[in-house]
Amino acid sequence: MALEITDANFEEIVLKSDKPVIVDFWAEWCGPCRMVGPIINEIGEDFSDKAVVGKMDVDSNPATPAKYGIRNIPTVLFFKNGELKDKQVGASPKNVFVSKLENLL
């Protein structure tokens, strides 16, 4: 299961993590986001010991998406050692996200 990431806990969970982090930026009203959501949750379970996987609702948390220039959702950002390393915009199959994550492990 993916963690709920907010503007308030973003720095603690994402930027200070000693593991690679995936953040799915989504919204309740976004159709493609509903397709990506279960995939992100699966990856969270598959990689629970190797990575941090979270989701951020862009409607409830506007500051972080603005900081990272998120204009389209779903957008999934990949972080390592507090730095943005990769991103995937739009709905994609699970293997695309897994491949990007494995590059950071």
Contacts in CASP RR format, 6 or more apart in sequence:
PFRMAT RR
TARGET T0000
AUTHOR 0000-0000-0000
METHOD contacts of the structure
MODEL  1
MALEITDANFEEIVLKSDKPVIVDFWAEWCGPCRMVGPIINEIGEDFSDK
AVVGKMDVDSNPATPAKYGIRNIPTVLFFKNGELKDKQVGASPKNVFVSK
LENLL
1 41 0 8 1.000
1 44 0 8 1.000
1 45 0 8 1.000
2 24 0 8 1.000
2 37 0 8 1.000
2 40 0 8 1.000
2 41 0 8 1.000
2 44 0 8 1.000
2 53 0 8 1.000
2 54 0 8 1.000
2 55 0 8 1.000
3 13 0 8 1.000
3 52 0 8 1.000
3 53 0 8 1.000
3 54 0 8 1.000
3 55 0 8 1.000
4 54 0 8 1.000
4 55 0 8 1.000
4 56 0 8 1.000
4 57 0 8 1.000
5 13 0 8 1.000
5 14 0 8 1.000
5 23 0 8 1.000
5 54 0 8 1.000
5 55 0 8 1.000
5 56 0 8 1.000
5 61 0 8 1.000
5 64 0 8 1.000
6 56 0 8 1.000
6 60 0 8 1.000
6 61 0 8 1.000
7 61 0 8 1.000
7 62 0 8 1.000
7 63 0 8 1.000
7 64 0 8 1.000
10 56 0 8 1.000
10 61 0 8 1.000
10 64 0 8 1.000
13 21 0 8 1.000
13 52 0 8 1.000
13 54 0 8 1.000
14 21 0 8 1.000
14 23 0 8 1.000
14 52 0 8 1.000
14 79 0 8 1.000
14 82 0 8 1.000
15 79 0 8 1.000
15 82 0 8 1.000
16 82 0 8 1.000
17 52 0 8 1.000
17 79 0 8 1.000
17 82 0 8 1.000
19 50 0 8 1.000
19 51 0 8 1.000
19 52 0 8 1.000
20 50 0 8 1.000
20 51 0 8 1.000
20 52 0 8 1.000
20 78 0 8 1.000
20 79 0 8 1.000
20 80 0 8 1.000
20 85 0 8 1.000
20 101 0 8 1.000
20 104 0 8 1.000
20 105 0 8 1.000
21 51 0 8 1.000
21 52 0 8 1.000
21 53 0 8 1.000
21 54 0 8 1.000
21 78 0 8 1.000
21 79 0 8 1.000
21 80 0 8 1.000
21 82 0 8 1.000
22 40 0 8 1.000
22 43 0 8 1.000
22 44 0 8 1.000
22 51 0 8 1.000
22 52 0 8 1.000
22 53 0 8 1.000
22 54 0 8 1.000
22 76 0 8 1.000
22 77 0 8 1.000
22 78 0 8 1.000
22 79 0 8 1.000
22 97 0 8 1.000
22 101 0 8 1.000
23 54 0 8 1.000
23 55 0 8 1.000
23 56 0 8 1.000
23 76 0 8 1.000
23 77 0 8 1.000
23 79 0 8 1.000
24 33 0 8 1.000
24 36 0 8 1.000
24 37 0 8 1.000
24 40 0 8 1.000
24 53 0 8 1.000
24 54 0 8 1.000
24 55 0 8 1.000
24 56 0 8 1.000
24 74 0 8 1.000
24 75 0 8 1.000
24 76 0 8 1.000
25 55 0 8 1.000
25 56 0 8 1.000
25 58 0 8 1.000
25 65 0 8 1.000
25 70 0 8 1.000
25 73 0 8 1.000
25 74 0 8 1.000
25 75 0 8 1.000
25 76 0 8 1.000
25 77 0 8 1.000
26 33 0 8 1.000
26 36 0 8 1.000
26 37 0 8 1.000
26 55 0 8 1.000
26 56 0 8 1.000
26 57 0 8 1.000
26 58 0 8 1.000
26 73 0 8 1.000
26 74 0 8 1.000
27 33 0 8 1.000
27 57 0 8 1.000
27 58 0 8 1.000
27 59 0 8 1.000
27 73 0 8 1.000
28 57 0 8 1.000
28 59 0 8 1.000
30 73 0 8 1.000
30 74 0 8 1.000
32 73 0 8 1.000
32 74 0 8 1.000
32 90 0 8 1.000
32 91 0 8 1.000
33 73 0 8 1.000
33 74 0 8 1.000
33 91 0 8 1.000
35 91 0 8 1.000
36 74 0 8 1.000
36 76 0 8 1.000
36 90 0 8 1.000
36 91 0 8 1.000
36 92 0 8 1.000
37 55 0 8 1.000
37 74 0 8 1.000
39 93 0 8 1.000
39 94 0 8 1.000
39 97 0 8 1.000
40 53 0 8 1.000
40 54 0 8 1.000
40 55 0 8 1.000
40 76 0 8 1.000
40 97 0 8 1.000
41 53 0 8 1.000
42 94 0 8 1.000
43 51 0 8 1.000
43 53 0 8 1.000
43 94 0 8 1.000
43 97 0 8 1.000
43 98 0 8 1.000
43 101 0 8 1.000
44 51 0 8 1.000
44 53 0 8 1.000
44 54 0 8 1.000
46 98 0 8 1.000
47 53 0 8 1.000
47 101 0 8 1.000
50 105 0 8 1.000
51 101 0 8 1.000
51 104 0 8 1.000
51 105 0 8 1.000
56 64 0 8 1.000
56 65 0 8 1.000
58 65 0 8 1.000
58 70 0 8 1.000
58 73 0 8 1.000
68 77 0 8 1.000
68 84 0 8 1.000
72 89 0 8 1.000
72 90 0 8 1.000
73 90 0 8 1.000
74 89 0 8 1.000
74 90 0 8 1.000
74 91 0 8 1.000
75 87 0 8 1.000
75 88 0 8 1.000
75 89 0 8 1.000
75 90 0 8 1.000
76 87 0 8 1.000
76 88 0 8 1.000
76 97 0 8 1.000
77 84 0 8 1.000
77 86 0 8 1.000
77 87 0 8 1.000
78 84 0 8 1.000
78 85 0 8 1.000
78 86 0 8 1.000
78 87 0 8 1.000
78 88 0 8 1.000
78 100 0 8 1.000
78 101 0 8 1.000
78 104 0 8 1.000
79 85 0 8 1.000
80 104 0 8 1.000
85 104 0 8 1.000
86 100 0 8 1.000
86 103 0 8 1.000
86 104 0 8 1.000
88 96 0 8 1.000
88 97 0 8 1.000
88 100 0 8 1.000
END
